[in-house]
Amino acid sequence: MPPTRTSRAKDPKDPELVLIGQHLRALRLERSLTQEALADAAGLHWTYIGQIERGERNLTVKNVLRLERGLGIGPGDLTKGAFDGVTLPSSG
């Protein structure tokens, strides 16, 4: 009898990463940029942009700054705008 494959459910996405990804997508679309165009402007790979937008990647500060430069927004604007009007559960 062949071994049975067990399908592992994907880990639930981090709600904070999902919010950042949604905000990144909104900012990108406001500027009529494709994922490829933003990736080029930010010096990142286009598949990485998609993963961020889906809340699948935890960004480094350096990559947040690269994305902000690529979008033409100021430092901190990507994360600040992502959480406007949102109450997140406290950690710890």
Buried (B, 14 or more C-beta within 10 A) or exposed (E): EEEEEEEEEEEEEEEBBBBBBBBBBEBBEEBEBEBEBBBBBBEBEBEBBBBBBBBBBEBEEEBBBBBBBBBEBEEEBBBEBBEEEEEEEEEE
